[in-house]
Amino acid sequence: MTTRNFAKNRARTIGLMLVALGLGGCNAGMDFGGYNLTSVDPTRQSAPRPQADARGVISYPNYQVVLARRGDTVADVANRIGLSPDALARHNGLATDDILRDQELLALPGRVKTGGGVDIASIATNAIDTADRNSGVAPSRDGPAGVEPVRHRVERGETAYSIARLYDVSVTALASWNGLGTDLAVREGQHLLIPIVDNPTPRVVDSSKPGRASATPTPPSARKPLPATVETAALPDKPGLDKFKSGGDDRKFLMPVQGKVIRPYSGKQGGNEGIDIAAAVGTAVKAAEDGEVALISKSVGANTIVLLRHADNIYTVYSNVNDVNLSKGQKVKRGQRIGGVASGSPSFLHFEVRKGTQSVDPAPYL
């Protein structure tokens, strides 16, 4: 089995573990940045996504997007619309042979000719021209379908929930417009269309409340002039509070094993969502921090994957281990042995740090 296929299978196994924990597609028992699925204003109903042409292309005045078909790779989509597979893959942070979901949306790096479907660019231009003639004001982005939607590029650490909250749209509509999977996963660098709202809620300003059109009161300090001279008091000696400083905020995770990093973090698209640390077979694998066993599962080759839950929604993942004598829900202490390094050529420990479902570079944590 190639290293790349091994990495893909391992990532898929870890992904299934996270979904099983409820970290992917639901918010039961989890804090998604305070986002509440029922908090979106019910009057803000999103319009359906515009229909694509026969090849899956949707055209807007300033950009185009394309929808994948079931079983498509990035190269299949590129060849269908006459673009370079490498250019399309690079623009969307993917590889040319990545398999896409049905209706998954990709942003185009350049314009292609329309194929006879709905040309949103023409519809939007006509709508704006009509608005200009009638009122002199172009419709806002909260207007009806046909107006060019906002295009959002996903940054590291963002989720479908946080993006939906940012634009005050439902996460269901965001998923539908962009063909997201059931786990609602998004990737860094991915382009998302923000659903157009059919009937945006007007924002009413209540001028009766302080701070909104009310007069600013004169502060007490401005009623009397300052004294002609100001006496300077001597500063007291430093109380020596440094010795009471807690190191909690600066505390780093413990290296799970000591060894050379033979494969650094490169992220989901780079093929390694953690780091690989060379270590001899049987070397004790230690918990990076106090936590709780969230899940234990078998990976490719019958080696074990251990997932530990820590404070602040941080998870650590230990793969390529064996001799694990832990159980789900068990509390572990920093530095506690959780298993041994499994055999391999070479033998190594795969270690990940995740904030929720999103992998992050472990280096700053260690």
One Martini backbone bead per residue (centre of mass of N, CA, C, O) as a GRO file, in nm:
protein
  366
    1MET     BB    1   0.097   0.035   0.023
    2THR     BB    2   0.085   0.353  -0.007
    3THR     BB    3   0.137   0.639   0.162
    4ARG     BB    4  -0.109   0.791   0.051
    5ASN     BB    5  -0.323   0.572   0.107
    6PHE     BB    6  -0.268   0.549   0.406
    7ALA     BB    7  -0.342   0.843   0.475
    8LYS     BB    8  -0.633   0.833   0.370
    9ASN     BB    9  -0.732   0.600   0.554
   10ARG     BB   10  -0.664   0.737   0.818
   11ALA     BB   11  -0.836   0.993   0.779
   12ARG     BB   12  -1.104   0.840   0.748
   13THR     BB   13  -1.103   0.708   1.026
   14ILE     BB   14  -1.092   0.972   1.191
   15GLY     BB   15  -1.346   1.094   1.071
   16LEU     BB   16  -1.540   0.872   1.175
   17MET     BB   17  -1.483   0.921   1.472
   18LEU     BB   18  -1.587   1.214   1.480
   19VAL     BB   19  -1.873   1.153   1.384
   20ALA     BB   20  -1.940   0.954   1.617
   21LEU     BB   21  -1.908   1.203   1.828
   22GLY     BB   22  -2.055   1.463   1.685
   23LEU     BB   23  -1.848   1.668   1.515
   24GLY     BB   24  -1.979   1.705   1.232
   25GLY     BB   25  -2.329   1.715   1.175
   26CYS     BB   26  -2.368   1.789   1.485
   27ASN     BB   27  -2.460   1.963   1.815
   28ALA     BB   28  -2.455   1.745   2.023
   29GLY     BB   29  -2.285   1.848   2.302
   30MET     BB   30  -2.178   2.097   2.133
   31ASP     BB   31  -1.962   2.386   2.065
   32PHE     BB   32  -2.033   2.618   1.793
   33GLY     BB   33  -1.966   2.914   1.888
   34GLY     BB   34  -2.284   2.958   1.977
   35TYR     BB   35  -2.444   2.815   1.767
   36ASN     BB   36  -2.789   2.826   1.663
   37LEU     BB   37  -3.013   2.671   1.461
   38THR     BB   38  -3.265   2.868   1.578
   39SER     BB   39  -3.142   3.180   1.551
   40VAL     BB   40  -3.246   3.231   1.288
   41ASP     BB   41  -3.437   3.425   1.118
   42PRO     BB   42  -3.741   3.309   0.989
   43THR     BB   43  -3.768   3.548   0.765
   44ARG     BB   44  -3.485   3.440   0.646
   45GLN     BB   45  -3.521   3.322   0.338
   46SER     BB   46  -3.374   3.118   0.117
   47ALA     BB   47  -3.291   3.086  -0.189
   48PRO     BB   48  -3.252   2.913  -0.449
   49ARG     BB   49  -3.037   2.778  -0.642
   50PRO     BB   50  -2.929   2.819  -0.935
   51GLN     BB   51  -2.928   2.703  -1.243
   52ALA     BB   52  -2.750   2.512  -1.446
   53ASP     BB   53  -2.597   2.402  -1.693
   54ALA     BB   54  -2.517   2.112  -1.859
   55ARG     BB   55  -2.216   2.131  -1.711
   56GLY     BB   56  -2.263   2.312  -1.425
   57VAL     BB   57  -2.273   2.614  -1.492
   58ILE     BB   58  -2.243   2.930  -1.313
   59SER     BB   59  -2.316   3.272  -1.389
   60TYR     BB   60  -2.153   3.574  -1.309
   61PRO     BB   61  -2.029   3.882  -1.340
   62ASN     BB   62  -1.738   3.799  -1.161
   63TYR     BB   63  -1.811   3.483  -1.179
   64GLN     BB   64  -1.764   3.121  -1.163
   65VAL     BB   65  -1.931   2.803  -1.135
   66VAL     BB   66  -1.926   2.444  -1.049
   67LEU     BB   67  -2.090   2.130  -1.075
   68ALA     BB   68  -2.083   1.823  -0.964
   69ARG     BB   69  -2.083   1.485  -1.019
   70ARG     BB   70  -2.124   1.178  -0.959
   71GLY     BB   71  -1.782   1.066  -0.943
   72ASP     BB   72  -1.619   1.303  -0.979
   73THR     BB   73  -1.341   1.462  -1.070
   74VAL     BB   74  -1.157   1.733  -1.121
   75ALA     BB   75  -1.077   1.648  -1.409
   76ASP     BB   76  -1.360   1.597  -1.520
   77VAL     BB   77  -1.462   1.887  -1.490
   78ALA     BB   78  -1.243   2.031  -1.654
   79ASN     BB   79  -1.292   1.879  -1.924
   80ARG     BB   80  -1.597   1.962  -1.958
   81ILE     BB   81  -1.513   2.297  -1.953
   82GLY     BB   82  -1.210   2.362  -2.057
   83LEU     BB   83  -0.990   2.309  -1.828
   84SER     BB   84  -0.735   2.295  -1.623
   85PRO     BB   85  -0.688   2.070  -1.378
   86ASP     BB   86  -0.466   2.216  -1.217
   87ALA     BB   87  -0.609   2.492  -1.191
   88LEU     BB   88  -0.868   2.395  -1.051
   89ALA     BB   89  -0.735   2.256  -0.810
   90ARG     BB   90  -0.565   2.496  -0.702
   91HIS     BB   91  -0.811   2.699  -0.660
   92ASN     BB   92  -0.948   2.462  -0.445
   93GLY     BB   93  -0.744   2.280  -0.282
   94LEU     BB   94  -0.679   2.033  -0.480
   95ALA     BB   95  -0.679   1.735  -0.649
   96THR     BB   96  -0.729   1.590  -0.957
   97ASP     BB   97  -0.819   1.295  -0.807
   98ASP     BB   98  -1.045   1.401  -0.657
   99ILE     BB   99  -1.345   1.314  -0.514
  100LEU     BB  100  -1.671   1.418  -0.563
  101ARG     BB  101  -1.962   1.544  -0.489
  102ASP     BB  102  -2.277   1.581  -0.538
  103GLN     BB  103  -2.297   1.925  -0.607
  104GLU     BB  104  -2.027   2.024  -0.585
  105LEU     BB  105  -1.849   2.327  -0.544
  106LEU     BB  106  -1.663   2.518  -0.788
  107ALA     BB  107  -1.422   2.741  -0.859
  108LEU     BB  108  -1.322   2.952  -1.116
  109PRO     BB  109  -1.025   3.092  -1.252
  110GLY     BB  110  -1.206   3.126  -1.516
  111ARG     BB  111  -1.374   3.190  -1.791
  112VAL     BB  112  -1.651   3.042  -1.957
  113LYS     BB  113  -1.860   2.930  -2.169
  114THR     BB  114  -2.176   2.914  -2.212
  115GLY     BB  115  -2.438   2.633  -2.235
  116GLY     BB  116  -2.756   2.748  -2.219
  117GLY     BB  117  -2.815   2.841  -1.954
  118VAL     BB  118  -2.825   3.019  -1.680
  119ASP     BB  119  -2.743   3.371  -1.686
  120ILE     BB  120  -2.673   3.562  -1.422
  121ALA     BB  121  -2.539   3.806  -1.547
  122SER     BB  122  -2.783   3.901  -1.711
  123ILE     BB  123  -2.991   3.919  -1.488
  124ALA     BB  124  -2.836   4.118  -1.307
  125THR     BB  125  -2.800   4.347  -1.508
  126ASN     BB  126  -3.101   4.398  -1.554
  127ALA     BB  127  -3.176   4.452  -1.258
  128ILE     BB  128  -2.989   4.697  -1.220
  129ASP     BB  129  -3.094   4.872  -1.447
  130THR     BB  130  -3.383   4.890  -1.339
  131ALA     BB  131  -3.310   5.015  -1.066
  132ASP     BB  132  -3.173   5.268  -1.177
  133ARG     BB  133  -3.425   5.381  -1.324
  134ASN     BB  134  -3.629   5.382  -1.073
  135SER     BB  135  -3.407   5.471  -0.807
  136GLY     BB  136  -3.077   5.465  -0.821
  137VAL     BB  137  -3.071   5.174  -0.678
  138ALA     BB  138  -2.919   4.900  -0.614
  139PRO     BB  139  -2.939   4.598  -0.526
  140SER     BB  140  -2.884   4.400  -0.284
  141ARG     BB  141  -2.752   4.096  -0.152
  142ASP     BB  142  -3.058   4.057  -0.024
  143GLY     BB  143  -3.190   3.974  -0.270
  144PRO     BB  144  -3.287   3.814  -0.522
  145ALA     BB  145  -3.263   3.592  -0.735
  146GLY     BB  146  -2.970   3.692  -0.951
  147VAL     BB  147  -2.797   3.800  -0.752
  148GLU     BB  148  -2.488   3.836  -0.654
  149PRO     BB  149  -2.316   3.651  -0.446
  150VAL     BB  150  -2.130   3.588  -0.196
  151ARG     BB  151  -1.779   3.506  -0.171
  152HIS     BB  152  -1.625   3.257   0.036
  153ARG     BB  153  -1.315   3.208   0.200
  154VAL     BB  154  -1.174   2.965   0.373
  155GLU     BB  155  -1.047   2.959   0.687
  156ARG     BB  156  -0.873   2.876   0.939
  157GLY     BB  157  -1.119   2.734   1.169
  158GLU     BB  158  -1.358   2.722   1.001
  159THR     BB  159  -1.712   2.676   0.974
  160ALA     BB  160  -2.028   2.636   0.877
  161TYR     BB  161  -2.140   2.774   1.130
  162SER     BB  162  -1.967   3.037   1.136
  163ILE     BB  163  -2.046   3.132   0.850
  164ALA     BB  164  -2.352   3.144   0.886
  165ARG     BB  165  -2.340   3.349   1.118
  166LEU     BB  166  -2.188   3.580   0.970
  167TYR     BB  167  -2.447   3.592   0.742
  168ASP     BB  168  -2.729   3.509   0.847
  169VAL     BB  169  -2.761   3.194   0.783
  170SER     BB  170  -2.836   2.886   0.715
  171VAL     BB  171  -2.672   2.586   0.719
  172THR     BB  172  -2.856   2.443   0.519
  173ALA     BB  173  -2.827   2.646   0.284
  174LEU     BB  174  -2.521   2.634   0.262
  175ALA     BB  175  -2.510   2.331   0.194
  176SER     BB  176  -2.695   2.334  -0.059
  177TRP     BB  177  -2.537   2.544  -0.237
  178ASN     BB  178  -2.240   2.364  -0.190
  179GLY     BB  179  -2.249   2.050  -0.145
  180LEU     BB  180  -2.237   1.941   0.129
  181GLY     BB  181  -2.192   1.723   0.354
  182THR     BB  182  -2.318   1.564   0.635
  183ASP     BB  183  -2.063   1.696   0.805
  184LEU     BB  184  -2.005   1.999   0.705
  185ALA     BB  185  -1.740   2.014   0.567
  186VAL     BB  186  -1.454   2.225   0.548
  187ARG     BB  187  -1.190   2.393   0.369
  188GLU     BB  188  -0.911   2.536   0.320
  189GLY     BB  189  -0.981   2.754   0.039
  190GLN     BB  190  -1.268   2.734   0.009
  191HIS     BB  191  -1.552   2.807  -0.192
  192LEU     BB  192  -1.841   3.002  -0.098
  193LEU     BB  193  -2.181   3.043  -0.123
  194ILE     BB  194  -2.403   3.288  -0.025
  195PRO     BB  195  -2.711   3.294   0.038
  196ILE     BB  196  -2.994   3.424  -0.075
  197VAL     BB  197  -3.233   3.653   0.043
  198ASP     BB  198  -3.566   3.704  -0.007
  199ASN     BB  199  -3.659   3.829   0.307
  200PRO     BB  200  -3.531   4.065   0.455
  201THR     BB  201  -3.476   4.215   0.754
  202PRO     BB  202  -3.547   4.498   0.878
  203ARG     BB  203  -3.363   4.768   1.021
  204VAL     BB  204  -3.451   4.906   1.331
  205VAL     BB  205  -3.425   5.218   1.482
  206ASP     BB  206  -3.400   5.304   1.830
  207SER     BB  207  -3.398   5.639   1.944
  208SER     BB  208  -3.473   5.597   2.264
  209LYS     BB  209  -3.197   5.486   2.302
  210PRO     BB  210  -2.905   5.490   2.412
  211GLY     BB  211  -2.684   5.572   2.137
  212ARG     BB  212  -2.958   5.644   1.953
  213ALA     BB  213  -2.989   5.977   1.885
  214SER     BB  214  -2.894   6.071   2.151
  215ALA     BB  215  -2.775   6.269   2.376
  216THR     BB  216  -2.470   6.359   2.497
  217PRO     BB  217  -2.348   6.360   2.792
  218THR     BB  218  -2.185   6.531   3.033
  219PRO     BB  219  -1.912   6.480   3.184
  220PRO     BB  220  -1.806   6.535   3.502
  221SER     BB  221  -1.502   6.613   3.425
  222ALA     BB  222  -1.615   6.880   3.245
  223ARG     BB  223  -1.734   7.089   3.467
  224LYS     BB  224  -1.438   7.112   3.572
  225PRO     BB  225  -1.147   7.233   3.600
  226LEU     BB  226  -0.835   7.188   3.621
  227PRO     BB  227  -0.586   7.215   3.808
  228ALA     BB  228  -0.300   7.393   3.800
  229THR     BB  229  -0.190   7.166   3.989
  230VAL     BB  230  -0.017   6.844   3.998
  231GLU     BB  231   0.031   6.586   4.203
  232THR     BB  232   0.287   6.347   4.240
  233ALA     BB  233   0.282   6.026   4.315
  234ALA     BB  234   0.428   5.772   4.454
  235LEU     BB  235   0.524   5.471   4.368
  236PRO     BB  236   0.488   5.166   4.450
  237ASP     BB  237   0.603   4.885   4.510
  238LYS     BB  238   0.645   4.596   4.385
  239PRO     BB  239   0.451   4.304   4.466
  240GLY     BB  240   0.541   4.036   4.317
  241LEU     BB  241   0.335   3.878   4.106
  242ASP     BB  242   0.504   3.675   3.934
  243LYS     BB  243   0.493   3.430   4.143
  244PHE     BB  244   0.162   3.400   4.074
  245LYS     BB  245   0.190   3.304   3.799
  246SER     BB  246   0.033   3.131   3.554
  247GLY     BB  247   0.111   2.862   3.313
  248GLY     BB  248  -0.146   2.774   3.151
  249ASP     BB  249  -0.133   2.948   2.880
  250ASP     BB  250   0.185   2.837   2.821
  251ARG     BB  251   0.128   2.549   2.802
  252LYS     BB  252   0.266   2.268   2.677
  253PHE     BB  253   0.281   1.999   2.508
  254LEU     BB  254   0.367   1.680   2.514
  255MET     BB  255   0.572   1.468   2.385
  256PRO     BB  256   0.483   1.149   2.304
  257VAL     BB  257   0.768   1.131   2.158
  258GLN     BB  258   1.105   1.077   2.101
  259GLY     BB  259   1.200   1.238   1.790
  260LYS     BB  260   1.201   1.254   1.455
  261VAL     BB  261   1.058   1.445   1.209
  262ILE     BB  262   0.961   1.284   0.900
  263ARG     BB  263   0.661   1.430   0.888
  264PRO     BB  264   0.503   1.703   0.834
  265TYR     BB  265   0.275   1.935   0.834
  266SER     BB  266   0.010   1.989   0.552
  267GLY     BB  267  -0.267   1.901   0.565
  268LYS     BB  268  -0.527   1.787   0.386
  269GLN     BB  269  -0.401   1.850   0.097
  270GLY     BB  270  -0.105   1.735   0.176
  271GLY     BB  271  -0.171   1.445   0.352
  272ASN     BB  272  -0.097   1.577   0.654
  273GLU     BB  273  -0.268   1.621   0.978
  274GLY     BB  274   0.026   1.583   1.101
  275ILE     BB  275   0.283   1.398   1.264
  276ASP     BB  276   0.590   1.214   1.215
  277ILE     BB  277   0.753   1.004   1.461
  278ALA     BB  278   1.039   0.866   1.522
  279ALA     BB  279   1.039   0.521   1.657
  280ALA     BB  280   1.071   0.262   1.838
  281VAL     BB  281   0.963  -0.030   1.899
  282GLY     BB  282   0.768   0.017   2.201
  283THR     BB  283   0.752   0.294   2.254
  284ALA     BB  284   0.629   0.512   2.464
  285VAL     BB  285   0.308   0.653   2.467
  286LYS     BB  286   0.213   0.984   2.553
  287ALA     BB  287   0.027   1.206   2.697
  288ALA     BB  288   0.010   1.547   2.624
  289GLU     BB  289  -0.251   1.566   2.819
  290ASP     BB  290  -0.498   1.615   2.995
  291GLY     BB  291  -0.781   1.373   2.984
  292GLU     BB  292  -1.004   1.188   2.758
  293VAL     BB  293  -1.136   0.908   2.631
  294ALA     BB  294  -1.314   0.912   2.328
  295LEU     BB  295  -1.150   0.693   2.140
  296ILE     BB  296  -1.120   0.353   1.999
  297SER     BB  297  -0.938   0.228   1.707
  298LYS     BB  298  -0.899   0.070   1.403
  299SER     BB  299  -0.665   0.046   1.156
  300VAL     BB  300  -0.461  -0.001   0.925
  301GLY     BB  301  -0.313  -0.307   1.024
  302ALA     BB  302  -0.437  -0.319   1.332
  303ASN     BB  303  -0.392  -0.060   1.443
  304THR     BB  304  -0.414   0.203   1.677
  305ILE     BB  305  -0.655   0.456   1.769
  306VAL     BB  306  -0.626   0.753   1.972
  307LEU     BB  307  -0.870   0.965   2.143
  308LEU     BB  308  -0.831   1.283   2.298
  309ARG     BB  309  -0.985   1.491   2.539
  310HIS     BB  310  -0.976   1.838   2.595
  311ALA     BB  311  -0.964   2.140   2.655
  312ASP     BB  312  -1.119   2.360   2.440
  313ASN     BB  313  -1.181   2.148   2.206
  314ILE     BB  314  -0.934   1.950   2.225
  315TYR     BB  315  -0.751   1.715   2.020
  316THR     BB  316  -0.583   1.397   2.026
  317VAL     BB  317  -0.383   1.190   1.801
  318TYR     BB  318  -0.301   0.829   1.796
  319SER     BB  319  -0.097   0.655   1.568
  320ASN     BB  320   0.060   0.355   1.550
  321VAL     BB  321  -0.053   0.167   1.786
  322ASN     BB  322  -0.010  -0.047   2.076
  323ASP     BB  323  -0.086  -0.171   2.370
  324VAL     BB  324  -0.382  -0.085   2.469
  325ASN     BB  325  -0.503   0.012   2.818
  326LEU     BB  326  -0.796   0.137   2.742
  327SER     BB  327  -1.100   0.335   2.792
  328LYS     BB  328  -1.379   0.474   2.743
  329GLY     BB  329  -1.373   0.766   2.960
  330GLN     BB  330  -1.096   0.774   3.053
  331LYS     BB  331  -0.868   0.910   3.257
  332VAL     BB  332  -0.582   1.119   3.184
  333LYS     BB  333  -0.242   1.193   3.217
  334ARG     BB  334   0.021   1.362   3.185
  335GLY     BB  335   0.245   1.112   3.059
  336GLN     BB  336   0.075   0.879   3.012
  337ARG     BB  337   0.049   0.564   2.916
  338ILE     BB  338  -0.117   0.443   2.594
  339GLY     BB  339   0.133   0.295   2.451
  340GLY     BB  340   0.290   0.163   2.156
  341VAL     BB  341   0.497   0.141   1.903
  342ALA     BB  342   0.463   0.027   1.604
  343SER     BB  343   0.535  -0.148   1.347
  344GLY     BB  344   0.776  -0.056   1.082
  345SER     BB  345   0.892   0.109   0.753
  346PRO     BB  346   0.920   0.286   0.953
  347SER     BB  347   0.892   0.355   1.278
  348PHE     BB  348   0.595   0.539   1.401
  349LEU     BB  349   0.425   0.834   1.507
  350HIS     BB  350   0.098   0.956   1.478
  351PHE     BB  351   0.023   1.312   1.526
  352GLU     BB  352  -0.261   1.506   1.648
  353VAL     BB  353  -0.429   1.830   1.624
  354ARG     BB  354  -0.763   1.937   1.731
  355LYS     BB  355  -1.026   2.172   1.652
  356GLY     BB  356  -1.233   1.970   1.668
  357THR     BB  357  -1.232   1.884   1.325
  358GLN     BB  358  -0.977   2.060   1.294
  359SER     BB  359  -0.675   2.064   1.179
  360VAL     BB  360  -0.353   2.134   1.328
  361ASP     BB  361  -0.055   2.247   1.400
  362PRO     BB  362   0.142   2.104   1.649
  363ALA     BB  363   0.396   2.282   1.702
  364PRO     BB  364   0.272   2.519   1.891
  365TYR     BB  365   0.194   2.290   2.124
  366LEU     BB  366   0.507   2.165   2.183
   0.00000   0.00000   0.00000
